[in-house]
Every structure is written in structure tokens, then in C-alpha cells.
Amino acid sequence: MAVLFTTRWKKDTKRWLDAIEGALPNFQLFNGADDDVVVDWDAIEYALVWQPPPGMLHQCSNLKAVFNLGAGVDYVLEHSDLPTDVPLVRLVDPCLTEGMIEYVTHWVLHLHRGFGRYRGYQDEPKWRPHWYPRPKDRRVGILGLGALGGAAARQLHTLGFDVAGWSRSNKTIDGVTSFAGDDQLEAFLNRTEILVCLLPLTPTTAGILNTKTLSQLPEGAQVINVARGGHIVDDDLIKALGSDHLAGAVLDVFHEEPLPLDHPFWKNPKVTITPHVASLTNPETACGEIVKDIELMQAGQSARYVVDRAVGY
């Protein structure tokens, strides 16, 4: 029995290998990211991957499951040549969820209170306090109410915000107003002053934040994107910011990463950039979750979070 680990991440490779070996001591481990390693492809039963090289997984003739080492599985579905009969399992890890809750909560509070302007006042310097509304009077909207979006919505509700969510189908979350389907997207956007995108990237959600949908947000609304860069049409966002219809955007994900140095986002005063760090996968906790699913599969059961390839998550 063997497990394959392959990732584009250059940092923390040893930490990942140590965590996998500790979690799966009875499996032989192959580091597919190391060009000097001779891999016994036929021995591999499980693959732990992040953005695997195209064609690599197809070489594993006895593959039982592929575990994605992040929340989004769009890259694996699009680029990996994954055999259609092999389950793809998305990562649902409490540590990943905690990180996303922290990031979303921080930036919602930052935008709600208008803290960014005080940095500019300090440069002048200028002493100028501003009034701010109570959380119950601030309408926050979460695009995508899956594991991460649902957790962020619950946390924002506990802080007193007026929270709504939009998803493909209706969700029931205490204190959170649910909108669902294409017919209710405009109504959801019309009531949302701070929009958080946590959708999976699929053919139906790519480019969902464009001139039409951004114009359906109230004037002065702000956007936080922590899902995928492909959800936003960059030029449309820049125009919405330039027209002052949108007051600002916090972006953690981009069409191309690292974000090219000549991209206009860098110098746009209304855009805050973070380098895809909203929530980082923790090797130890992630491996603990993966072991639970491998044990289920070894016992003849299904893994818990198998991706429905027809919908892309």
C-alpha cells in the first residue's frame, strides 16, 4: 500500500511529508513533487494533491481516491486528467474553517468601521473621527453557503450583523436569510452592502461578479473575494470602483497568482491585496481528516466529502 503526495507548494514540504508519515505509518509514501524520486505508480492507492501536474494521477492504475489539500477542487477537475471512476474528496478541516472565519470577520469589521481611512489621516496627519452604524444596520451578504461560507455567516450573525446568503439551493442557517438560484441573485445583491464571495469556481460561477451583478449592489457597497480569482471580471470591478459605485474591494485570490506586478489592482487605492492567505491548510489537522476518510474507505464505506463532478464541488 502506498500514498502519493504532490503539490506546487515549495514551502513546508517536509512538514507535509512528516505529517503524512505520522498519520499513515502503514503506507509507503512517495513524494511526487521530487523529480529524483522513483515512484511505484501501481502501488499507489491514495493521492494527496494540490495542483498536481497534468497526467500524473492517470499513471496510478490502482488509485482508490484523490484528496485535495485545499477547499477548492477546480484545478484538479480542469487540469489533472483524473480518471472518472476515482473519487475526488475535498478537504473540510476545522483549522481551514477557523482561518477563513478569522479573515472574513477581520475584513468585514474593517470595512464596516471604515478603519482604512484612518491610515490615510495619519499620513497627513489629521484627527477626524467618523460615525459608524450598529452591526444590525449593516447588511452583509455571503455568496456561497458551503462549509466555509456557512461558518462565516454564522460568525457574522453572532456579531450582530444583518446576514444573508446566496447559494444554488436553499440553506437553513439560524439568523441568516437564504436566497437561492438565479432568480433570487439580484434581490440578494440589492440588499448587500458588504459582499463576501466564497463560492466554488465552476462553469456556472466563473465571472459571476461582472458589470451587471456589481451594478446590482447598492451604491457604496464593498466586495471581499476569498474564493477564486475567476469569479471576478477584473476590468468590470475596476470600472465599478472608478465610477464610485463601489467603495472598495479586498482581494485574496486572482486569475493569475502571484498577481503580475503590472496589474492595475496593485496601484488602485480602493483595492486591498493579500497573497492568497485567507486560510492556509494545516498539514497536521488536514492529515487527521484525510485519515478518517481513508479508514472509512478501507472499511468499505464512502469518504465524507466526495465531489459531485457534475456540479464541480
C-alpha positions as CSV (number, residue, x, y, z in Angstrom):
1,M,0.0,0.0,0.0
2,A,1.3,3.4,-0.9
3,V,0.2,7.1,-0.9
4,L,1.3,9.8,-3.3
5,F,2.0,13.4,-2.2
6,T,2.4,16.1,-4.8
7,T,2.0,19.8,-4.6
8,R,3.2,23.0,-6.2
9,W,3.9,24.4,-2.7
10,K,7.6,24.8,-2.2
11,K,7.4,25.8,1.5
12,D,6.6,23.3,4.2
13,T,7.1,20.2,2.1
14,K,9.0,18.5,4.9
15,R,6.2,19.4,7.3
16,W,3.7,17.8,5.0
17,L,5.8,14.7,4.5
18,D,6.2,14.3,8.2
19,A,2.5,14.8,8.9
20,I,1.5,12.2,6.3
21,E,4.0,9.6,7.5
22,G,2.8,10.2,11.1
23,A,-0.9,9.9,10.1
24,L,-0.4,6.9,7.7
25,P,2.5,4.9,9.2
26,N,1.5,1.7,7.4
27,F,1.6,3.3,3.9
28,Q,4.7,3.8,1.8
29,L,5.0,7.5,0.9
30,F,6.1,8.8,-2.5
31,N,6.9,12.5,-2.9
32,G,5.7,13.1,-6.4
33,A,7.0,16.7,-6.2
34,D,10.6,15.5,-6.1
35,D,11.9,14.8,-9.5
36,D,14.6,12.5,-8.1
37,V,12.1,10.1,-6.5
38,V,11.3,6.9,-8.4
39,V,7.6,6.3,-7.9
40,D,5.9,2.9,-8.0
41,W,2.8,4.1,-9.7
42,D,1.0,0.7,-9.4
43,A,1.4,0.7,-5.6
44,I,-0.4,4.0,-5.0
45,E,-3.9,3.7,-3.6
46,Y,-4.4,7.3,-2.3
47,A,-3.1,10.6,-3.6
48,L,-2.9,13.8,-1.6
49,V,-2.6,16.7,-4.0
50,W,-2.6,20.4,-4.6
51,Q,-2.5,21.4,-8.3
52,P,-0.9,18.1,-9.5
53,P,0.9,18.0,-12.8
54,P,-1.4,17.1,-15.7
55,G,-1.3,13.4,-16.4
56,M,0.3,12.4,-13.1
57,L,-2.8,10.9,-11.5
58,H,-3.6,8.9,-14.6
59,Q,-0.4,6.9,-14.1
60,C,-1.8,5.5,-10.8
61,S,-3.5,2.3,-12.0
62,N,-4.8,1.2,-8.6
63,L,-5.9,4.6,-7.3
64,K,-8.8,4.5,-4.9
65,A,-9.2,8.2,-4.1
66,V,-7.7,11.6,-4.5
67,F,-7.7,14.0,-1.6
68,N,-7.4,17.7,-2.5
69,L,-5.3,19.6,0.1
70,G,-7.4,22.8,-0.1
71,A,-11.1,23.8,-0.2
72,G,-11.4,24.4,-4.0
73,V,-11.2,21.5,-6.4
74,D,-11.5,23.5,-9.7
75,Y,-7.8,22.9,-10.6
76,V,-7.9,19.2,-10.2
77,L,-11.1,18.9,-12.2
78,E,-9.7,21.1,-15.0
79,H,-6.1,20.1,-15.3
80,S,-5.2,16.7,-13.7
81,D,-6.7,14.1,-16.2
82,L,-8.2,12.4,-13.1
83,P,-9.7,9.0,-14.0
84,T,-13.5,9.4,-14.0
85,D,-14.0,6.3,-11.7
86,V,-11.8,7.6,-8.9
87,P,-13.5,9.7,-6.1
88,L,-12.2,13.2,-5.6
89,V,-12.5,14.3,-2.0
90,R,-12.5,17.9,-1.0
91,L,-10.9,19.0,2.3
92,V,-13.2,20.0,5.1
93,D,-10.9,20.8,8.0
94,P,-11.8,22.7,11.2
95,C,-8.4,24.6,11.1
96,L,-9.1,25.7,7.5
97,T,-12.6,26.8,8.6
98,E,-11.2,28.7,11.5
99,G,-8.7,30.6,9.3
100,M,-11.5,31.7,6.9
101,I,-13.7,32.8,9.7
102,E,-10.9,35.0,11.1
103,Y,-10.1,36.5,7.7
104,V,-13.7,37.3,6.7
105,T,-14.6,38.6,10.2
106,H,-11.5,40.9,10.2
107,W,-12.2,42.5,6.9
108,V,-16.0,42.8,7.4
109,L,-15.3,44.7,10.6
110,H,-12.5,46.7,8.9
111,L,-14.9,47.8,6.1
112,H,-17.9,48.2,8.4
113,R,-16.0,50.6,10.7
114,G,-14.1,52.3,7.9
115,F,-10.7,51.7,9.5
116,G,-8.8,52.1,6.3
117,R,-9.3,55.8,6.1
118,Y,-7.5,56.4,9.4
119,R,-4.3,55.2,7.9
120,G,-4.5,58.0,5.3
121,Y,-5.3,60.5,8.0
122,Q,-2.2,59.5,9.9
123,D,-0.1,60.3,6.9
124,E,-1.4,63.9,6.7
125,P,-1.7,64.0,9.8
126,K,-5.4,64.7,10.6
127,W,-7.6,64.0,13.6
128,R,-11.0,63.1,12.2
129,P,-13.3,60.6,13.9
130,H,-16.2,59.1,11.9
131,W,-19.6,57.8,12.9
132,Y,-20.4,54.2,12.1
133,P,-23.7,52.2,12.1
134,R,-24.5,49.3,14.5
135,P,-23.9,45.8,13.1
136,K,-27.6,45.2,13.0
137,D,-27.9,48.0,10.5
138,R,-25.1,46.7,8.2
139,R,-26.2,44.2,5.6
140,V,-23.6,41.6,4.8
141,G,-24.1,39.0,2.1
142,I,-22.2,35.7,1.6
143,L,-22.1,34.3,-1.9
144,G,-21.8,30.5,-1.3
145,L,-23.1,28.9,1.9
146,G,-21.0,25.7,1.9
147,A,-18.7,24.7,4.8
148,L,-16.7,27.9,4.7
149,G,-19.4,30.3,3.7
150,G,-21.9,28.9,6.2
151,A,-19.3,29.1,9.0
152,A,-18.5,32.7,8.2
153,A,-22.2,33.6,8.0
154,R,-22.8,32.1,11.5
155,Q,-20.0,34.1,13.0
156,L,-21.1,37.4,11.5
157,H,-24.6,36.7,12.8
158,T,-23.2,36.2,16.3
159,L,-21.6,39.7,16.0
160,G,-25.0,41.1,15.3
161,F,-24.7,41.8,11.5
162,D,-27.8,41.5,9.2
163,V,-26.5,38.5,7.3
164,A,-27.9,36.9,4.1
165,G,-26.5,34.2,1.9
166,W,-27.0,33.1,-1.7
167,S,-26.4,29.6,-2.9
168,R,-27.5,27.1,-5.6
169,S,-30.2,25.7,-3.4
170,N,-31.8,27.0,-0.2
171,K,-29.9,26.7,3.0
172,T,-31.2,26.8,6.6
173,I,-28.9,28.7,8.9
174,D,-30.2,30.2,12.1
175,G,-30.3,34.0,11.8
176,V,-29.2,34.0,8.2
177,T,-31.6,34.9,5.4
178,S,-31.3,32.5,2.5
179,F,-31.5,33.4,-1.2
180,A,-31.2,30.6,-3.8
181,G,-31.0,30.2,-7.6
182,D,-30.6,32.7,-10.5
183,D,-34.0,34.2,-9.9
184,Q,-33.0,35.4,-6.4
185,L,-29.5,36.6,-7.1
186,E,-30.5,40.2,-7.9
187,A,-32.6,40.6,-4.8
188,F,-29.7,39.2,-2.7
189,L,-27.2,41.7,-4.3
190,N,-29.7,44.6,-3.9
191,R,-29.7,44.3,-0.1
192,T,-25.9,43.6,0.3
193,E,-23.6,46.4,1.5
194,I,-20.6,44.2,2.1
195,L,-20.4,41.2,-0.2
196,V,-18.2,38.2,0.6
197,C,-17.6,35.7,-2.2
198,L,-17.0,32.1,-1.0
199,L,-18.4,30.2,-4.0
200,P,-16.8,27.2,-5.6
201,L,-15.4,28.0,-9.0
202,T,-17.5,26.2,-11.6
203,P,-18.5,26.9,-15.2
204,T,-21.7,28.5,-13.9
205,T,-20.0,30.7,-11.3
206,A,-17.0,31.9,-13.3
207,G,-17.3,35.6,-13.9
208,I,-20.3,35.9,-11.6
209,L,-19.0,39.3,-10.4
210,N,-19.2,41.4,-13.5
211,T,-20.7,44.8,-14.7
212,K,-24.2,43.5,-14.4
213,T,-24.1,42.0,-11.0
214,L,-21.8,44.6,-9.4
215,S,-24.2,47.3,-10.6
216,Q,-27.0,45.4,-8.6
217,L,-25.1,46.1,-5.4
218,P,-26.1,49.3,-3.5
219,E,-24.0,52.4,-4.2
220,G,-21.1,52.4,-1.9
221,A,-21.0,48.7,-1.4
222,Q,-17.7,46.8,-0.9
223,V,-16.5,43.4,-2.0
224,I,-14.4,40.7,-0.4
225,N,-13.2,37.9,-2.6
226,V,-11.7,34.8,-0.9
227,A,-12.9,32.2,-3.3
228,R,-11.2,32.2,-6.7
229,G,-9.9,35.0,-8.9
230,G,-12.1,33.5,-11.7
231,H,-15.2,34.7,-10.0
232,I,-14.4,38.4,-10.8
233,V,-14.1,40.1,-14.2
234,D,-11.2,42.3,-13.3
235,D,-11.9,45.1,-15.8
236,D,-15.5,45.3,-14.6
237,L,-14.5,45.6,-11.0
238,I,-12.0,48.3,-11.8
239,K,-14.7,50.3,-13.7
240,A,-17.2,49.9,-10.8
241,L,-14.6,51.2,-8.4
242,G,-13.6,54.0,-10.7
243,S,-17.2,55.2,-11.1
244,D,-17.6,55.2,-7.3
245,H,-20.5,52.8,-7.4
246,L,-18.3,50.5,-5.3
247,A,-16.3,52.0,-2.4
248,G,-13.7,49.3,-2.2
249,A,-12.6,45.7,-2.6
250,V,-10.5,43.3,-0.6
251,L,-9.0,40.6,-2.8
252,D,-7.1,37.5,-1.7
253,V,-7.4,35.5,-4.9
254,F,-6.6,36.3,-8.6
255,H,-6.8,34.9,-12.1
256,E,-3.0,34.6,-12.1
257,E,-1.0,34.1,-8.9
258,P,1.3,35.6,-8.0
259,L,-0.5,38.7,-9.2
260,P,1.6,40.2,-12.0
261,L,3.4,43.4,-10.9
262,D,1.9,45.4,-13.7
263,H,-1.7,44.5,-12.8
264,P,-3.8,47.7,-12.1
265,F,-5.1,46.3,-8.8
266,W,-1.7,47.0,-7.2
267,K,-1.9,50.7,-7.5
268,N,-5.7,51.1,-7.1
269,P,-6.2,53.0,-3.8
270,K,-9.6,51.3,-3.4
271,V,-8.2,47.8,-3.6
272,T,-6.6,45.9,-0.7
273,I,-4.5,42.9,-1.8
274,T,-3.5,39.8,0.3
275,P,-1.5,37.0,-1.3
276,H,-4.0,34.0,-1.1
277,V,-3.6,33.7,2.7
278,A,-7.2,33.9,3.8
279,S,-6.9,30.4,5.2
280,L,-3.9,28.2,4.9
281,T,-4.1,24.4,5.1
282,N,-2.6,22.9,8.3
283,P,-0.7,19.7,7.5
284,E,-1.4,18.0,10.8
285,T,-5.1,18.7,11.0
286,A,-5.7,18.1,7.3
287,C,-4.0,14.7,7.5
288,G,-6.1,13.9,10.5
289,E,-9.2,14.5,8.4
290,I,-7.9,12.5,5.5
291,V,-7.1,9.5,7.7
292,K,-10.8,9.5,8.8
293,D,-11.9,9.1,5.2
294,I,-9.2,6.5,4.3
295,E,-10.4,4.4,7.3
296,L,-14.0,4.7,6.0
297,M,-12.9,3.6,2.6
298,Q,-10.8,0.8,3.9
299,A,-14.0,-0.4,5.7
300,G,-15.9,-0.4,2.5
301,Q,-17.7,2.9,3.1
302,S,-17.7,6.2,1.1
303,A,-15.5,9.1,2.0
304,R,-17.4,12.0,3.6
305,Y,-16.9,14.9,1.1
306,V,-16.8,13.3,-2.3
307,V,-17.0,15.9,-5.1
308,D,-20.0,15.8,-7.4
309,R,-18.2,16.4,-10.7
310,A,-21.5,17.4,-12.4
311,V,-21.7,20.5,-10.3
312,G,-18.0,21.0,-9.5
313,Y,-17.9,20.7,-5.7
